[in-house]
């Protein structure tokens, strides 16, 4: 007898969505078929979509905080929010924890910080920074990181010992050569640091305070230019690259062109770029500030065209939370740039993509799970396939609700989605065959998640 049967749901398989049953034993998917009915536990998914659990490929957890960011999002609340939102695995960025994850020692510190605190599975990015070019890249590879990450935009706090730092062109070039030897992917935050920093400084000096002015200080070409530069360096070094959180269709076009020319490059966008637009930002407030910025409605329509055309490999949250005080300012240029969103990827994307724009269920599963798992070689994740981990999210379609602050599992319950009506609901989240969240019953009490070592 199987340990778990999920029956009567619309199951999103790699070949299409069908009404069928799924059997699970020892945390793995072991059989798929309508004749599977007997299990020690049976979940009746009638009327529900059974999707692979989301693999969110861009999440910031600030654990440890190093005495500087101890009140930011930690593993306990961060992974609980994932569970409530249907995210069963995520790729953790090498910042904003202190110390940043840039060598073997800091990677081990991060692993220790997560012990007993993971409700979902976590794969790790190692950082590429100017100060880890001697041995750090190899140490991170030996320690099991799934991929690497660097910033072409200015980042990090130079007053904090061990904080992250953006690359200059030489560090990017040399780092790409080293990452190429590992065979892993380098994910890149592509914004032109010199131009965006100066435009922002000038706007601030001129008394600009609005989010609209902040968006204007980071024009589209400041994304497109570094994407082109990163692609050129990738051609030169043979490094596999991925462009993070592209916010304009022109940037996606550069990636598509390079991929068609044989460059091993992919890209992502984020849920918030597909949901919000510049005109509404100032009414929402600094909680919706991020980088690259959220652009206008026409730009958003262009991004949806790129998603539906398959040019964008996957969609992420870029969950980058902070404490409320860093958002409580009327000057957009002074606010922390990051959005808390990991709990509302699945429901918002299902509503906006499948229900409002006719996205197929197969493409929905591709952009939230299958494609990121394949890109980062998370071989047991990403699809409802025999032999894969039994990671599922059960979604109730056509079930609108209004998000309230108290619904959020975040340590600091701030989010631009609060007060919004979302047209679908996460009913249950299952990690390796065990329910970690169930609507009406809440979160599991056991933390059964684990770090994924590559």
Secondary structure, DSSP 8 states (H G I E B T S, - for coil): -EEEEEEEEEEEETTEEEEEEEEEETTEEEEE-TT---EEEEEE-TTEEEEE-EEEEEE----S-TTTSTTS--HHHHHHHHHHHTEEEEEE-S-SSSS-S-SHHHHHHHHHHHTT--SSEEEEEEE--TT-TTTHHHHHHHHT-SEEEEESS--S-TTSTT------HHHHHHHHHHHHHHT-EEEEE---HHHHHHHHHHHHHTT--SHHHHHHTS-THHHHHHHHHHHHHHHHHT-EEEE----SHHHHHHHHHHHHTT--EEEEEEGGGGT--HHHHHHH-GGG--SS----HHHHHHHHHHHHTT-S-EEE--B----GGGT--S-GGGS---B--GGGSHHHHIIIIIIHH---HHHHHIIIIIHHHHHTT-TT-SS--TTSB--EEEEESS--EE--GGG--SSS---TTTT-EES-EEEEEEETTEEEEETTTEE-SS----EE--
